[in-house]
Structure formats: structure tokens, C-alpha cells
Amino acid sequence: MGAGLGTTTDGSVDAPDGTTDRRERRRQRTREDIAREALRLAVERGYDNVTVEEIAEAADIAPRTFFRYFPRKDDLLFVDHDGQLERLREALADRPDDEPVLVSIREAVLEVVEEAEIDPDRTRLKRQLIEQTPSLKAQASLRQRDWYDVLAGAVGRHLAVDPDEDLRPRVIAAAIVGALQISIDRWSQLPDGDLRAKVTDAIDLLDGISGLRTG
């Protein structure tokens, strides 16, 4: 047996005292702090009127440090994207094998999107900024494809087909992503909306497509 060293998810070796974990947590906190300051400034002045230098100053970092955390300014409002995708994959993997695939997808998606209700005002502000800013809308569309790919893979596994060969997984995944997008957009426009209920209702509308069912 080894001396207690473990390999982290990125392939690096984690020290016994958790140094790598602490470093990654600090890095994530810094990313979130920068993103929070960027959102505040964008709400106050308009997204296109805020510079990287101003964001860096508000976050108390050097402009060059900014680019260690975000390759582009347009990445700022999507700081949680990779974490959400990972949670979606994990939630899908944890669902029972004999469960209807649409139920598995609905419950996995709900685990991820309900985090938006932890700070609903911040989530709504981000949605509004994205809708008002063409460059952010373009970035949002690109990131939706990541969700689409994960969901298409889940449907493909359920149907025992290759999503690159069979149209059904990608068509169904596109419908699910569309339903999710519409439900989040509707929720973001309502001060007292129930996001979980809207997502559930939207996905359940797909019941019966290609043999899928929600219960």
C-alpha cells in the first residue's frame, strides 16, 4: 500500500494534509468573488459598459490575475457551468437502472436547477443580463450544447443506441433542453415563481415521446 497519497480528478496528486483540495477551494472562491463583483457592476452600469480592469479592481485583484480565472469577460456569468454539468452527470448515474429515462432526467435536472432557488434574485439578474447582451446570449447557446450532449448520451444509453447514429436521443435531448430553457425563462420573469414546479411541468409535457414516460 502507498503512504496515503491520492489522485485528484484532474490527475494531480493530493497531499495527505489536503493541500490540493484547499487550494482548489480557494481558487473556486476567488472565481465566485470575481463573478459576483462583475454581476454587481453589470447591473449598475450595463454589461458592455464594464471593463475587465474595473472588475479586477472591484475584486481586489490585478487585471492579469483575472485572466488566470476567466479566459474571456463573457465567461464570467457562467462560472457555475462546469459544476452544474458534473452534478447532472452524477445525478443521472445515481438514478435506478429500471427507472423510465424521462423520470431519471427530470429528477436529475431538478437536482441541478433547484440550486438556482438558493439565491433567486442573483439567478434572475444573470438571466436578464444574458437576454439583454448578444455576446452573452451566444455564450449561453454554446453552453446549452453541453447539456444537450449529456442528456443525449443518457437517452442513448436507455434506448441502447448510438446518439451519433440514431436520431432519437438528440431529438429528445433537444426537446428536454428546450423545455428546461422555457421553464427557466418563465420563472425568471416571476418574482414568486416555483422553479421546481415549472421544470417538472415542462419536462412532463414530453411524456409519451418515442416510448418515454414520466411515471
C-alpha positions as CSV (number, residue, x, y, z in Angstrom):
1,M,0.0,0.0,0.0
2,G,1.0,3.6,-0.5
3,A,1.7,6.3,2.0
4,G,-1.7,7.9,1.8
5,L,-1.3,9.9,-1.4
6,G,-4.4,10.1,-3.6
7,T,-5.0,11.1,-7.1
8,T,-7.4,14.0,-7.7
9,T,-9.9,14.2,-10.5
10,D,-7.6,16.3,-12.6
11,G,-4.8,13.8,-12.3
12,S,-2.7,15.7,-9.8
13,V,-1.5,14.1,-6.6
14,D,-3.3,15.2,-3.4
15,A,-1.1,15.6,-0.3
16,P,-2.1,13.8,2.9
17,D,-3.0,17.1,4.5
18,G,-5.5,18.1,1.8
19,T,-3.3,20.9,0.4
20,T,-4.6,20.4,-3.2
21,D,-8.2,20.4,-2.0
22,R,-7.8,23.6,-0.1
23,R,-6.0,25.3,-3.0
24,E,-8.9,24.3,-5.3
25,R,-11.5,25.6,-2.8
26,R,-9.6,28.9,-2.6
27,R,-9.4,29.1,-6.3
28,Q,-13.2,28.5,-6.6
29,R,-14.0,31.1,-4.0
30,T,-11.9,33.6,-5.9
31,R,-13.7,32.8,-9.2
32,E,-17.0,33.3,-7.4
33,D,-15.9,36.6,-5.9
34,I,-14.8,37.9,-9.3
35,A,-18.1,36.8,-10.9
36,R,-20.1,38.3,-8.1
37,E,-18.4,41.7,-8.5
38,A,-18.8,41.5,-12.3
39,L,-22.6,40.9,-11.9
40,R,-22.9,43.8,-9.4
41,L,-21.1,46.2,-11.8
42,A,-23.0,45.0,-14.8
43,V,-26.4,45.5,-13.1
44,E,-25.3,49.0,-12.1
45,R,-23.8,50.2,-15.4
46,G,-24.7,47.7,-18.1
47,Y,-22.6,44.7,-19.0
48,D,-21.0,46.3,-22.1
49,N,-20.0,49.4,-20.1
50,V,-17.9,47.4,-17.6
51,T,-14.2,46.7,-18.3
52,V,-12.1,43.8,-17.1
53,E,-9.9,46.4,-15.3
54,E,-12.9,47.7,-13.4
55,I,-14.0,44.2,-12.5
56,A,-10.4,43.3,-11.3
57,E,-10.3,46.5,-9.2
58,A,-13.6,45.7,-7.6
59,A,-12.5,42.1,-6.8
60,D,-9.1,43.4,-5.5
61,I,-7.0,41.5,-8.0
62,A,-4.7,42.5,-10.7
63,P,-6.1,42.5,-14.3
64,R,-3.6,39.8,-15.3
65,T,-4.9,37.7,-12.4
66,F,-8.4,38.0,-13.9
67,F,-7.3,36.1,-17.0
68,R,-6.0,33.2,-14.8
69,Y,-9.6,32.6,-13.8
70,F,-11.5,33.6,-16.9
71,P,-10.2,33.4,-20.5
72,R,-12.8,36.0,-21.6
73,K,-15.0,38.5,-19.9
74,D,-18.0,36.7,-21.4
75,D,-17.2,33.6,-19.3
76,L,-18.0,35.5,-16.1
77,L,-21.7,34.8,-15.9
78,F,-21.2,31.1,-16.5
79,V,-18.9,30.4,-13.5
80,D,-21.1,27.5,-12.3
81,H,-21.5,25.8,-15.7
82,D,-18.9,23.1,-15.3
83,G,-20.0,22.3,-11.8
84,Q,-23.6,22.0,-13.0
85,L,-22.7,19.6,-15.8
86,E,-20.7,17.4,-13.3
87,R,-23.7,17.3,-10.9
88,L,-26.0,16.5,-13.8
89,R,-23.8,13.5,-14.8
90,E,-23.6,12.3,-11.2
91,A,-27.3,12.7,-10.7
92,L,-28.1,10.7,-13.8
93,A,-25.6,8.0,-12.8
94,D,-27.3,7.7,-9.4
95,R,-30.8,7.0,-10.8
96,P,-32.1,3.4,-10.8
97,D,-31.4,1.4,-13.9
98,D,-35.0,0.3,-14.3
99,E,-36.5,3.8,-14.0
100,P,-38.1,5.4,-17.0
101,V,-35.5,7.6,-18.7
102,L,-37.6,10.7,-18.6
103,V,-38.1,10.3,-14.9
104,S,-34.4,9.9,-14.4
105,I,-33.7,13.0,-16.5
106,R,-36.4,15.0,-14.8
107,E,-35.2,14.2,-11.3
108,A,-31.5,14.7,-12.2
109,V,-32.2,18.1,-13.8
110,L,-34.2,19.1,-10.8
111,E,-31.3,18.4,-8.5
112,V,-29.2,20.8,-10.5
113,V,-31.7,23.6,-11.3
114,E,-33.1,23.9,-7.8
115,E,-29.7,25.4,-6.8
116,A,-30.9,28.5,-8.7
117,E,-33.5,29.0,-6.0
118,I,-30.9,29.3,-3.3
119,D,-30.3,32.9,-4.5
120,P,-33.2,33.5,-6.9
121,D,-32.6,37.3,-7.3
122,R,-29.0,36.7,-8.5
123,T,-30.1,34.0,-10.9
124,R,-32.8,36.3,-12.3
125,L,-30.4,39.1,-12.7
126,K,-28.0,36.8,-14.6
127,R,-30.8,35.7,-16.9
128,Q,-31.8,39.2,-17.6
129,L,-28.3,40.3,-18.5
130,I,-27.9,37.3,-20.8
131,E,-31.1,38.2,-22.6
132,Q,-30.0,41.8,-23.0
133,T,-26.5,41.1,-24.2
134,P,-25.9,39.5,-27.6
135,S,-22.4,38.2,-26.7
136,L,-23.7,36.5,-23.6
137,K,-26.7,35.0,-25.4
138,A,-24.2,33.5,-27.8
139,Q,-22.2,32.0,-25.0
140,A,-25.3,30.7,-23.3
141,S,-26.3,28.9,-26.6
142,L,-22.8,27.3,-26.8
143,R,-23.1,26.0,-23.2
144,Q,-26.6,24.7,-23.8
145,R,-25.0,22.2,-26.2
146,D,-23.1,20.7,-23.3
147,W,-26.3,19.9,-21.5
148,Y,-27.7,18.6,-24.8
149,D,-24.8,16.2,-25.2
150,V,-25.1,14.9,-21.7
151,L,-28.8,14.3,-22.0
152,A,-28.5,12.8,-25.5
153,G,-26.0,10.3,-24.0
154,A,-28.4,9.4,-21.2
155,V,-31.3,8.8,-23.7
156,G,-29.0,6.8,-26.0
157,R,-27.9,4.5,-23.1
158,H,-31.5,4.0,-22.2
159,L,-32.5,3.1,-25.8
160,A,-29.3,1.2,-26.3
161,V,-28.5,3.2,-29.4
162,D,-25.6,5.4,-30.5
163,P,-26.7,9.1,-30.4
164,D,-24.4,9.7,-33.5
165,E,-26.2,7.0,-35.5
166,D,-29.8,7.2,-34.2
167,L,-31.8,10.5,-34.4
168,R,-33.9,9.8,-31.3
169,P,-31.5,10.6,-28.5
170,R,-30.6,14.0,-29.9
171,V,-34.1,14.9,-30.8
172,I,-35.4,14.0,-27.4
173,A,-32.4,15.8,-25.7
174,A,-33.2,18.9,-27.7
175,A,-36.8,18.8,-26.6
176,I,-35.7,18.5,-23.0
177,V,-33.3,21.3,-23.2
178,G,-35.9,23.5,-24.9
179,A,-38.5,22.6,-22.2
180,L,-35.9,23.5,-19.5
181,Q,-35.0,26.8,-21.2
182,I,-38.6,27.9,-21.4
183,S,-39.4,27.0,-17.8
184,I,-36.4,28.9,-16.5
185,D,-37.2,31.9,-18.6
186,R,-40.8,31.9,-17.4
187,W,-39.7,31.5,-13.8
188,S,-37.1,34.3,-14.1
189,Q,-39.9,36.7,-15.0
190,L,-42.0,35.9,-11.9
191,P,-40.9,37.2,-8.5
192,D,-42.6,34.4,-6.7
193,G,-42.4,31.6,-9.2
194,D,-41.7,28.0,-8.3
195,L,-38.8,26.8,-10.5
196,R,-39.1,23.2,-9.5
197,A,-42.8,23.1,-10.4
198,K,-42.2,24.8,-13.8
199,V,-39.4,22.5,-14.7
200,T,-41.4,19.4,-13.7
201,D,-44.4,20.6,-15.7
202,A,-42.3,21.4,-18.8
203,I,-40.5,18.0,-18.9
204,D,-43.7,16.1,-18.1
205,L,-45.2,17.6,-21.3
206,L,-42.8,15.3,-23.2
207,D,-44.4,12.2,-21.8
208,G,-45.1,9.6,-24.5
209,I,-42.4,10.7,-27.0
210,S,-40.8,7.7,-28.5
211,G,-42.0,5.5,-25.7
212,L,-40.7,7.8,-22.9
213,R,-42.8,8.3,-19.9
214,T,-42.7,10.3,-16.7
215,G,-44.1,7.8,-14.4
